[in-house]
Every structure is written in C-alpha cells, then in structure tokens.
Amino acid sequence: MTIGFISFLLMQSVSLALDAAVRPRHRYRGSALRSAPGLILQCLTMTALFGLILALSGSAPVAASLVVALMAVFVTASNAKHAMLGEPLLFSDLALLSALVRHPGFYFTALSTPQKSGLAIGALGLLLALVWLFVPHLTPHLVGAGVLLLAGGTLAALLRGKAFAGLAGTPDIDADLARHGLIATLLLYWLRWRETPDPPLCPTEFSDGSLPATDPAADFARPDLVIVIQCESFADPVDLTNDPRHALPGLARARVLASQWGNLGVSGFGAYTMRTEFGVLFGRSEAALGFRRYDPFLTAQREGSYALSAKLGASGYGCLFVHPHDLRFYGRDQMMPAIGFDRLIGEEHFPPVVPGTGRYVADRTLGASLRTLIDDAAEPTFLYAVTMENHGPWMKDRLTGSPGGLDAYLHHVRNSDTMLTELIDGLADTRRSALLVFFGDHRPSIPGVAEPDPVRHTPYVMLRFVDGKPVPAPVAGADGRIDLTPDQLHHAILRAVRGASVTSA
C-alpha cells in the first residue's frame, strides 16, 4: 500500500510538472500555476488513468509509470505541433489517429530524431514492464477498478455541473491553455464541441436569398463551368521570402485577368486543409462554427445544406470532386457524396509518381486530368479539385539532388503556377462560359523559411470567361482586389455564378 501511495503521489507531481512545460508558456494572472478547476481536472484525469491501468496490471508502479509516459507523449506531441504549426494539441487532433496510422509521414516529421527515438524506446520499455510486472492477485485489480469508477464518475459530474459550466465558454485556445492546462483544455473543448448545436437548414436560395437557385430568370448569367481549385500549401513566395525574384508569372497574369483577386485570410498554418476547405465549400465562418472550427469536417455532414455542391446541384449542375490522394483522409470518401457531389475521383485515377520528382501527384498532371473532365462536360458542371503536390514535409532529397526546404518548395509551387496558367488557357480554348477560382489553403511549414506567424494569408483569384475571354466585373477594390476569408469566398462564388455585381463580402 505504501509503494502504491508513493507511486500515485509521484505520478501526480511529475504530471503537473510536465503540464507546466506545455507551450505556449503564457502565465495566468502573473503565475505559472494553472487555475483551480484546471488542476482538479488534470489530477482527476490522471487518477482515472491510474485506476484503469492498475485494474489491468495490478501494479501501482507500472500504472504510475504508464500514466506519466502518456502525459509525456501528449506534451511532446503538443509542443512539436506548436513549433511546427503554431498551436497546441487540440481535442479534434485525436480524431486523426486513424490517419496517423495510414499516413505517418504527415505527422512524425514534426518530431526530431531524439524525440522519435525516445518515444519508441519508452513505448517498448513500458510494454515489456507491463508484461513482466503483471500482478496475478485480485485485490490490486479491484482497487484499480474502484479508483477508476470514483475518479471517472467525479470527473464526469464536474464537467456537467454548474460549477464548471462557465469554463472555456468561447474558443480561445492559447488563453485557455494558460489558464487551465493541456489536459483540462482538451476535456473542456471536447465537451463544448459536443454541446454545439447544428445550424438550421440553409434556405434553398443562393447565399443572400436574392434569387432562388431554380429561377429561370437567372440562367442566362450562369456559367456552364464552375471550376474551383484548392491548391495545397500555395502561397506567394514573395510574401514568404520578401524576394521579388521568386514572383510567380502565372499568378501575376491571373491577377491581371481576374474579375476579383486578393488575399485569403486563412486561420491555419502549415496544415488543417479542412478548415479552409470547409469555409469555401460551406460558407460558414469560424465565429459561427464556435468549437467546431478546429475540425469542421467532423460535423460537416450535419451541415450539408450549406455546401456549394448542394446549392449548385439543386440548381442543375453536375458536381465532381477531384483529389489525387486517399479519399479516406478526413473522411472525404463519405462526406463528399453526402453533401451533393455526384462523382469522386481519387488517387487511383492518376499515374504513379515518378521517383525523384516529389512525393505526390504533380499539379500539372492533375491539371491535364481536369482539362479532360472540362472537355467532356456535356452539362453545367461544378468541379472542385484539391491538389497535393505542395504537401510537406520539405526534406532533403525530396527531389533528386535537392537540399529540400525552400529549394524544393519553389520547384513545386512553380508547377502549381504553371497549372494555373494552363487552366486559364484551356478554359479560353473551350469558348464556353466559365468561372475559375484558384486559391491556396494555407502557407507551407518550412523550418527557417516559413514558420508560424500571425500573418497567414494566401492568394486567391477569380476569373470569369464568356466565349473564351476573361471578362472583368465591377469590383469594390482598386484593380479588382478584395481581401476575403474562406467563407466570404464561398459567397463571392455564388454571386459570380448568379452574374451579380461583385462587392466586398
């Protein structure tokens, strides 16, 4: 009993010390200590985990060691994520565990070699300890079960009680982490996410209700083709490097021809494609999403009436979704048909990547496939494509002979720029009425070049074609420039489809 009690106290002490190391290391009310509710939630969570492992192993030292190891994993993952992406671990990240198994390269590149080695050695050592130190006597297992029930029940009651109801009422992850700590914030944000109600069904009209989607009077102004390209990690290299030598000629030309262009105010950095994707597809702001903003795809099917595919599909467009990657990632294989896409085209439709040219399907290869789909479109078509070529990590020898980093990124983003040019020329060749929207989903995370920063915007351009010629439209800003957020771009697309005058969103 003495060994068990000492193990328990050491576990709580070390867990609190680990929590104090979580970044960002803001101070709450001038103190490094967490709030009282945060400390209570942290200690109860550690106690419940201790009880669970004790019930399984029968060994208090093993249970305490495993709890500390789990806490260390959470802290390491959170700090690595903060260094790479500018935000700590979130409850919604745990929903990506299946993706971590399928695509470990997306995530483990955030860890240094010593961190990876330490995690691997620690996991193996603890697994062996769990087997060797298993206690066959019934009593400690029953004690563990009792501790689990008591701590878990108390934790659940507090989270649903009035005393904790006012904690973390609005999303502010850095401030709440400073106040309450990592574990408490994970629990509170998960609970607030679950409590978020679904929005009412979206009206059948277009975004502002000015014209019903099926009104024949609007048909004359609608383009035959609506092409939206979400370009992975596409950013203006001049914005990243302050070096005009890296300017992209295709982007510059697109801005000249565009009916509207500007900066897209994305919230994520280096990842979280789905946040920008959701904003453009669904037109719901992060303020309206509340705690759903961190991974809006988790609840997207319950908001399907807001999607561009649902609105344009109801207006007579055939809807295609194209992504040269595993469509199970982010659950797109289930979500996209549910929100109105008639056809999905994934990585199996593209040729294998040539070794030494990158890790993913090239944007120009995707662009050639899009041109075929455009040429084959016999009915009004909405085509939404998500590229992959610019996805990190930016390691050495990603390209044959390349040092990686900025060198590799510039090579790939120039290919994206060429794809944009080829799409513009291809749409001109069709001589059909069309709307082309091209935007970057977030900036790349390149150590030493592009790192987390409050300035995170990416470019977007919107071009309208009539008889194969780009046609400008009235704009609110000089030279067609209007800076937007992703949800505002959604509504700008709908206005352009209607043929309405373009104004700031």
C-alpha positions in Angstrom: 0.0 0.0 0.0 2.9 2.4 0.8 4.5 1.8 -2.5 1.2 2.3 -4.3 0.6 5.6 -2.5 4.1 6.9 -3.2 3.8 5.9 -6.8 0.5 7.8 -7.0 1.9 10.9 -5.5 5.0 10.9 -7.7 2.7 10.4 -10.8 0.7 13.4 -9.9 3.7 15.6 -9.2 5.5 14.6 -12.4 2.3 15.0 -14.5 1.8 18.6 -13.2 5.5 19.3 -13.9 5.1 18.1 -17.5 1.9 20.2 -17.9 3.9 23.3 -16.9 6.2 22.6 -19.9 3.5 22.8 -22.5 3.9 25.6 -25.0 2.9 28.4 -25.4 4.1 29.1 -21.8 1.9 32.1 -21.0 1.4 33.0 -17.4 -2.1 33.1 -15.9 -2.7 36.1 -13.7 1.1 36.6 -13.2 1.6 33.0 -12.1 2.8 29.8 -13.7 0.2 27.8 -11.8 -3.0 26.7 -13.5 -6.5 27.6 -12.4 -8.0 25.6 -9.5 -10.6 24.0 -11.9 -7.8 23.1 -14.3 -5.7 21.5 -11.6 -8.7 19.5 -10.4 -9.5 18.2 -13.9 -5.8 17.4 -14.5 -5.5 15.4 -11.3 -8.8 13.6 -11.7 -7.9 12.6 -15.2 -4.5 11.2 -14.1 -6.2 9.4 -11.2 -8.8 7.8 -13.5 -6.0 6.6 -15.9 -4.0 5.4 -12.9 -7.1 3.3 -11.8 -7.6 1.9 -15.3 -4.0 0.7 -15.7 -3.9 -0.6 -12.1 -7.1 -2.6 -12.9 -5.4 -4.1 -15.9 -1.9 -4.6 -14.5 -2.3 -4.9 -10.7 0.9 -2.9 -10.3 0.8 0.6 -8.9 4.4 1.5 -10.1 3.6 0.3 -13.6 0.3 2.2 -13.6 2.0 5.4 -12.4 4.8 5.0 -15.0 2.4 4.5 -17.8 0.3 7.5 -16.9 3.5 9.7 -16.8 4.5 8.2 -20.1 1.2 9.0 -21.7 1.4 12.6 -20.3 4.9 12.9 -21.7 3.6 11.8 -25.1 0.8 14.4 -25.1 3.2 17.2 -24.0 5.8 16.2 -26.6 3.2 16.0 -29.4 1.6 19.3 -28.3 5.0 21.1 -28.2 6.1 19.7 -31.6 2.8 20.7 -33.1 3.1 24.2 -31.7 6.6 24.6 -33.0 5.6 23.5 -36.5 2.0 24.8 -36.8 1.7 27.5 -34.2 -1.0 25.9 -32.0 -1.1 23.3 -29.2 -2.7 19.9 -29.3 -6.5 20.0 -29.6 -9.2 17.5 -28.8 -10.0 17.3 -32.5 -6.5 16.1 -33.3 -7.4 12.8 -31.5 -9.9 12.1 -34.3 -6.9 11.9 -36.7 -5.4 8.8 -35.1 -6.6 6.5 -37.9 -5.0 8.9 -40.4 -1.8 8.8 -38.4 -1.7 5.0 -38.9 -2.4 5.3 -42.6 -0.1 8.3 -43.3 2.5 8.5 -40.5 4.8 10.7 -42.7 2.3 13.6 -42.3 2.8 13.7 -38.6 6.0 12.2 -37.4 8.1 14.6 -39.4 7.2 17.2 -36.8 9.3 15.3 -34.2 13.1 15.4 -34.0 15.1 12.1 -34.3 15.8 12.1 -30.5 12.1 12.6 -29.8 11.2 9.7 -32.1 13.8 7.5 -30.6 12.8 8.4 -27.0 9.1 7.7 -27.7 9.9 4.3 -29.4 12.3 3.2 -26.6 9.9 4.4 -23.9 6.9 2.6 -25.5 8.8 -0.7 -25.9 10.2 -0.5 -22.3 6.8 0.2 -20.8 5.2 -2.6 -22.8 7.8 -5.0 -21.5 7.4 -3.7 -17.9 3.6 -4.2 -18.2 4.1 -7.9 -19.1 6.9 -8.7 -16.6 5.4 -6.8 -13.7 1.8 -8.1 -14.1 0.4 -8.9 -10.6 -1.9 -12.0 -10.6 -3.5 -11.2 -7.3 -7.1 -10.0 -7.5 -7.0 -7.2 -4.8 -5.0 -4.6 -6.6 -7.1 -5.1 -9.7 -10.2 -4.5 -7.8 -8.7 -1.4 -6.1 -7.8 0.0 -9.6 -11.4 -0.6 -10.8 -12.7 1.3 -7.7 -10.3 4.2 -8.3 -11.3 4.4 -11.9 -15.0 4.4 -11.1 -14.7 7.0 -8.4 -12.3 9.4 -10.3 -14.1 8.9 -13.6 -17.5 9.5 -12.0 -16.4 12.6 -10.2 -14.8 13.9 -13.4 -17.9 13.4 -15.4 -20.1 15.0 -12.7 -17.9 18.1 -12.5 -17.7 18.6 -16.3 -21.5 18.5 -16.5 -22.1 20.5 -13.3 -22.8 24.2 -12.9 -19.5 25.0 -11.2 -17.6 24.1 -14.4 -20.2 25.3 -16.9 -18.6 28.7 -17.4 -15.2 27.5 -18.2 -13.9 27.9 -21.7 -17.2 29.4 -23.0 -15.7 30.7 -26.2 -12.8 29.4 -28.3 -9.5 31.0 -27.3 -7.0 28.1 -27.2 -3.9 29.9 -26.1 -5.6 31.8 -23.2 -7.5 28.7 -22.0 -4.3 26.6 -22.2 -2.6 29.2 -20.0 -5.5 29.2 -17.5 -6.4 25.5 -17.3 -3.5 23.4 -18.7 -3.3 20.9 -21.5 -5.5 18.0 -20.2 -8.2 20.3 -18.8 -8.4 22.2 -22.1 -8.6 19.0 -24.1 -11.6 17.9 -22.0 -13.3 21.2 -21.9 -13.0 21.9 -25.6 -14.3 18.4 -26.4 -17.3 18.9 -24.1 -18.1 22.4 -25.6 -17.8 20.8 -29.1 -20.3 18.2 -28.2 -22.7 20.8 -26.9 -22.6 22.9 -30.1 -26.0 22.6 -31.8 -26.4 22.0 -35.5 -27.4 25.1 -37.5 -30.9 25.3 -39.1 -31.2 24.1 -42.7 -29.8 26.5 -45.2 -32.6 28.2 -47.3 -33.0 27.0 -50.8 -32.0 30.4 -52.2 -28.5 31.3 -53.0 -26.4 32.8 -50.2 -28.3 36.1 -49.7 -31.7 34.9 -50.9 -31.8 37.4 -53.9 -32.6 34.7 -56.5 -33.8 31.1 -56.0 -31.4 28.6 -57.3 -34.0 27.3 -59.8 -35.2 30.7 -61.1 -35.1 30.5 -64.9 -34.5 34.3 -65.0 -31.0 33.7 -63.6 -30.0 31.1 -66.1 -28.7 33.5 -68.7 -26.0 34.7 -66.4 -24.8 31.4 -65.0 -21.5 29.9 -66.3 -21.6 26.4 -67.9 -18.5 25.5 -65.9 -17.6 26.4 -62.3 -14.1 25.3 -61.5 -12.7 25.7 -58.0 -9.1 24.7 -57.4 -7.9 24.4 -53.8 -4.1 24.4 -54.1 -2.2 22.7 -51.3 0.2 25.0 -49.5 0.1 27.5 -52.3 1.5 30.9 -51.2 3.2 33.7 -53.0 6.9 33.1 -52.5 7.5 36.9 -52.4 5.3 37.0 -49.3 7.3 34.2 -47.7 10.8 35.5 -48.6 10.5 39.2 -49.4 12.4 38.4 -52.5 10.8 39.7 -55.8 13.0 37.2 -57.8 10.6 34.5 -56.6 7.5 36.1 -58.1 5.1 33.7 -60.0 4.3 34.8 -63.5 1.1 32.7 -63.8 -0.3 34.3 -60.6 0.7 37.8 -61.8 -1.1 37.2 -65.1 -4.2 35.7 -63.4 -4.5 38.8 -61.2 -4.5 41.0 -64.3 -7.2 38.9 -66.0 -9.2 38.3 -62.8 -12.6 39.8 -62.1 -11.6 39.6 -58.5 -8.5 38.7 -56.6 -6.8 39.3 -53.3 -5.5 37.7 -50.1 -7.4 34.9 -48.5 -7.4 35.2 -44.7 -6.9 31.5 -43.7 -6.7 30.7 -40.0 -4.4 27.7 -40.1 -0.7 27.4 -40.9 1.1 24.5 -42.4 -1.8 22.1 -42.1 -5.5 21.9 -41.4 -6.5 22.0 -45.0 -10.1 21.1 -44.0 -10.6 24.4 -42.2 -10.1 26.4 -45.4 -11.8 23.8 -47.5 -14.9 23.8 -45.2 -15.0 27.6 -45.3 -15.0 27.7 -49.1 -17.4 24.8 -49.5 -19.9 25.7 -46.8 -19.7 29.4 -46.4 -19.8 29.2 -42.6 -17.5 31.5 -40.6 -15.3 30.2 -37.8 -17.2 32.6 -35.4 -20.4 30.8 -36.4 -18.8 27.4 -36.0 -17.7 28.0 -32.5 -15.8 24.9 -31.2 -16.4 23.2 -34.5 -13.9 25.4 -36.1 -10.9 23.2 -35.2 -12.0 20.3 -37.4 -15.3 21.3 -39.1 -15.2 18.1 -41.2 -16.2 16.1 -38.1 -19.7 17.5 -38.2 -19.8 18.6 -41.9 -22.4 16.1 -43.0 -24.9 17.6 -40.5 -24.4 21.0 -42.3 -24.6 19.6 -45.8 -27.4 22.0 -46.9 -24.9 24.9 -46.8 -22.4 23.3 -49.2 -21.7 24.7 -52.7 -22.3 21.2 -54.1 -25.7 21.1 -52.5 -26.7 24.5 -53.8 -25.3 24.2 -57.3 -26.5 20.6 -57.6 -30.0 21.8 -56.8 -29.6 24.5 -59.5 -28.8 21.9 -62.2 -25.1 21.5 -62.1 -23.4 18.1 -62.1 -20.9 18.1 -59.2 -17.4 16.4 -59.3 -14.8 16.3 -56.6 -11.2 15.5 -57.6 -8.3 14.8 -55.2 -5.2 12.8 -56.2 -4.8 11.2 -52.8 -6.5 8.7 -50.5 -10.1 10.0 -50.2 -10.5 8.4 -46.8 -8.2 11.1 -45.5 -10.5 13.5 -43.5 -13.4 11.2 -44.4 -13.9 12.8 -47.8 -15.0 9.4 -49.3 -18.1 9.6 -47.0 -18.6 13.3 -46.7 -18.4 14.5 -50.3 -21.3 12.3 -51.6 -23.3 13.2 -48.6 -23.1 16.9 -49.4 -24.1 16.6 -53.0 -21.1 15.6 -55.1 -22.2 13.1 -57.8 -18.8 11.8 -58.6 -15.5 11.4 -56.8 -12.1 11.0 -58.4 -9.2 9.9 -56.2 -5.6 8.8 -56.4 -6.4 5.6 -58.2 -7.3 7.6 -61.3 -3.8 9.1 -61.6 -0.5 7.5 -62.7 2.1 6.6 -60.1 4.5 9.3 -59.0 7.9 9.2 -60.8 10.7 8.6 -58.1 12.8 11.7 -57.5 10.1 14.2 -58.7 8.3 14.6 -55.4 6.1 12.6 -53.0 2.7 13.3 -54.6 0.8 13.6 -57.9 2.1 16.6 -59.7 -0.2 19.6 -60.1 0.3 19.7 -63.9 -0.8 16.0 -64.1 -3.9 17.0 -62.1 -4.4 20.0 -64.4 -4.3 17.8 -67.5 -7.0 15.5 -66.0 -9.1 18.5 -65.1 -8.9 19.7 -68.7 -10.2 16.3 -69.9 -13.1 16.5 -67.5 -13.8 20.0 -68.6 -13.8 19.0 -72.3 -16.1 16.0 -71.6 -18.6 18.0 -69.6 -21.8 18.0 -71.6 -23.9 19.6 -68.9 -23.4 22.5 -66.5 -20.7 21.3 -64.2 -19.3 22.2 -60.8 -15.8 20.8 -60.4 -14.0 21.1 -57.0 -10.3 19.9 -57.0 -7.8 19.7 -54.1 -4.2 19.4 -55.2 -1.4 17.5 -53.4 2.0 18.3 -55.0 2.9 21.0 -52.4 2.3 18.9 -49.3 5.2 18.8 -46.9 7.5 17.7 -45.4 10.3 19.6 -47.2 13.1 17.1 -46.5 16.4 16.8 -48.2 16.3 14.7 -51.5 12.6 15.1 -51.8 13.6 16.0 -55.3 16.7 14.3 -56.7 19.7 16.4 -55.8 17.7 19.0 -53.9 18.7 20.2 -50.4 15.0 20.4 -49.6 13.4 23.3 -47.8 12.8 26.4 -49.9 14.5 25.0 -52.9 12.0 22.1 -53.1 9.1 24.3 -52.3 9.9 26.8 -55.1 10.2 23.9 -57.6 6.7 22.6 -56.7 4.9 25.9 -56.3 6.1 26.9 -59.8 4.5 23.8 -61.1 1.3 24.9 -59.4 1.7 28.3 -61.1 2.1 26.6 -64.4 -1.0 24.6 -63.8 -2.9 27.8 -63.2 -1.7 29.3 -66.5 -2.6 26.1 -68.4 -6.1 26.0 -66.9 -6.7 29.6 -67.9 -5.5 28.9 -71.5 -7.6 25.7 -71.5 -10.8 27.4 -70.4 -10.2 30.1 -73.1 -9.9 27.3 -75.7 -13.2 25.8 -74.8 -15.0 29.1 -75.7 -17.6 28.3 -73.0 -18.8 30.5 -70.2 -16.9 29.6 -67.1 -15.9 30.6 -63.7 -12.4 29.7 -62.4 -11.5 30.1 -58.8 -7.9 29.3 -57.6 -6.7 29.7 -54.0 -4.1 28.4 -51.5 -5.4 26.5 -48.5 -2.6 27.6 -46.1 1.1 28.5 -46.1 3.7 25.8 -46.1 5.6 25.0 -42.9 9.3 25.2 -43.8 11.7 25.5 -40.9 13.8 28.6 -41.2 11.8 30.0 -44.1 8.1 29.8 -43.3 7.2 29.4 -39.7 4.1 30.1 -37.6 3.3 33.8 -37.7 0.2 36.0 -37.2 0.3 36.8 -41.0 -1.0 33.7 -42.7 -2.9 34.8 -45.8 -2.6 33.0 -49.2 -3.6 34.3 -52.7 -6.8 33.7 -54.5 -8.0 34.7 -58.0 -11.4 34.5 -59.6 -11.8 34.7 -63.4 -15.0 34.8 -65.4 -15.0 33.6 -69.0 -17.5 34.5 -71.7 -16.9 32.9 -75.2 -13.4 32.0 -74.0 -12.4 35.5 -72.9 -11.8 36.6 -69.3 -14.4 39.3 -68.5 -13.9 41.8 -65.7 -16.7 42.6 -63.3 -17.5 45.7 -61.2 -15.4 45.5 -58.1 -15.2 47.3 -54.8 -11.4 47.5 -54.6 -8.9 49.1 -57.0 -7.7 46.7 -59.7 -10.2 44.1 -58.6 -8.5 43.4 -55.3 -10.8 42.4 -52.5 -9.4 40.5 -49.5 -11.6 37.8 -48.2 -11.9 35.0 -45.7 -12.7 31.4 -46.9 -16.4 31.7 -46.0 -16.6 35.0 -47.8 -15.1 33.4 -50.9 -17.9 30.9 -50.8 -20.5 33.7 -51.1 -18.4 35.5 -53.7 -18.5 32.4 -55.9 -22.3 32.2 -55.6 -22.6 35.9 -56.6 -20.4 35.3 -59.6 -22.4 32.2 -60.6 -25.6 34.4 -60.5 -23.9 37.0 -62.6 -24.5 39.6 -59.9 -22.2 42.6 -59.3 -19.2 41.7 -57.2 -18.9 43.6 -54.0 -17.0 43.1 -50.8 -18.4 40.1 -48.8 
